[in-house]
Amino acid sequence: MAYNGTWKIDRNENYEKFMEAMGVNVMKRKLGAHDNLKITIQQDGNKFTVKESSNFRTVDIEFTLGVNFEYSLADGTELTGSWNMEGNKLVGTFTRKDNGKALTAYREVIGDELVQTYRYEGVEAKRVFKRD
């Protein structure tokens, strides 16, 4: 249960380019790069409860590994997909509802950091969190 706990954003890598590829306008990209995101994760077997808190919104997400669910990004982009565990890494495979394009997300605990990696249309970004 290495994911359990509260994680606070520490740094971003290529995140603005990723948001640009996603079609997020320049103002939302600037705000999104400094959103002070905090993620609280609670894992119980295959079930996860995730609370995402930022300057813009707080959202509670519940999902079970391998079961499709719907999710809206902070910019309003709607997705459908699921998370699965591959080794010690959470792998999310999502499809945008507006254009059918794939978004892949990875969550992995490396040392004392939670690393989230996103891939969309050939652009990769990372958001690195520290335990709060």
C-alpha positions in Angstrom: 0.0 0.0 0.0 2.9 2.3 -0.9 0.4 4.8 -2.5 -1.5 5.4 0.8 -1.1 8.9 2.2 -1.2 12.6 1.1 1.1 13.8 -1.6 1.8 17.4 -2.5 3.1 18.6 -5.8 6.8 19.3 -5.8 7.7 19.9 -9.5 6.5 19.5 -13.1 8.4 18.4 -16.2 7.0 19.3 -19.6 3.5 19.8 -18.1 2.7 23.0 -20.0 3.6 21.3 -23.4 1.3 18.4 -22.3 -1.6 20.7 -21.5 -1.0 22.5 -24.8 -1.3 19.1 -26.7 -4.5 18.5 -24.8 -5.9 21.7 -26.1 -5.9 23.6 -22.9 -5.9 27.4 -23.5 -2.8 29.5 -22.5 -4.4 31.1 -19.4 -5.5 27.7 -18.0 -2.1 26.3 -18.8 -0.4 29.0 -16.8 -2.8 28.5 -13.8 -2.5 24.7 -14.1 1.3 24.7 -13.9 0.9 26.4 -10.4 -2.2 24.6 -9.1 -0.7 23.5 -5.7 -2.2 20.0 -6.3 -2.5 17.7 -3.3 -3.5 14.1 -3.7 -4.7 11.8 -0.9 -4.7 8.1 -1.8 -6.3 5.3 0.2 -6.0 1.8 -1.2 -8.0 -1.1 0.1 -7.1 -4.2 -2.0 -8.2 -3.4 -5.6 -10.3 -0.4 -4.6 -8.8 3.1 -4.5 -10.2 6.3 -3.1 -8.4 9.4 -4.3 -9.0 13.0 -3.3 -7.5 15.7 -5.5 -7.4 19.2 -4.0 -6.0 22.2 -5.9 -6.4 26.0 -6.1 -9.3 25.3 -8.5 -11.3 22.4 -7.3 -11.6 19.4 -4.9 -12.8 16.1 -6.3 -13.2 12.7 -4.8 -12.6 9.7 -7.1 -13.3 6.1 -6.3 -12.2 3.3 -8.7 -11.6 -0.4 -8.7 -8.6 -1.7 -10.7 -9.7 -2.9 -14.1 -13.2 -1.3 -14.0 -14.1 1.5 -16.3 -15.2 4.8 -14.8 -15.8 8.4 -16.0 -13.6 11.3 -14.9 -13.3 15.0 -15.8 -10.0 16.8 -15.8 -9.7 20.2 -14.2 -10.1 21.9 -17.6 -13.4 20.1 -18.2 -12.1 17.4 -20.5 -14.2 14.3 -20.0 -12.5 10.8 -20.0 -13.6 7.2 -19.7 -11.2 4.4 -18.8 -9.6 2.4 -16.0 -6.6 2.0 -13.8 -4.7 -1.3 -13.6 -1.7 -2.5 -11.6 1.4 -3.5 -13.6 4.0 -4.6 -11.1 4.3 -1.7 -8.6 3.0 0.8 -11.1 -0.6 2.0 -11.6 -1.3 2.3 -15.3 -4.4 4.3 -16.4 -5.7 4.0 -19.9 -8.3 6.6 -20.8 -10.2 7.8 -23.9 -11.3 11.4 -24.4 -15.1 11.6 -24.9 -14.8 14.6 -27.2 -12.3 13.2 -29.8 -11.8 9.5 -29.0 -8.0 10.0 -28.5 -6.1 8.0 -25.9 -4.5 9.4 -22.8 -2.2 7.2 -20.7 -1.3 8.0 -17.1 1.2 6.2 -14.8 1.5 6.5 -11.0 4.6 5.1 -9.4 6.2 5.5 -6.0 9.9 6.0 -6.4 11.8 6.5 -3.1 9.8 9.2 -1.2 8.2 10.5 -4.3 5.0 9.8 -6.2 5.7 10.2 -9.9 2.7 10.7 -12.3 3.6 10.5 -16.0 1.1 11.4 -18.7 1.2 10.6 -22.4 -1.0 12.2 -25.0 -0.4 12.5 -28.8 3.3 11.8 -28.5 3.9 14.3 -25.6 5.0 13.1 -22.2 4.9 15.1 -19.0 5.6 14.3 -15.3 4.3 15.7 -12.1 6.4 14.7 -9.1 4.8 14.8 -5.6 6.4 14.5 -2.1 4.7 12.9 0.9 2.9 15.7 2.9 
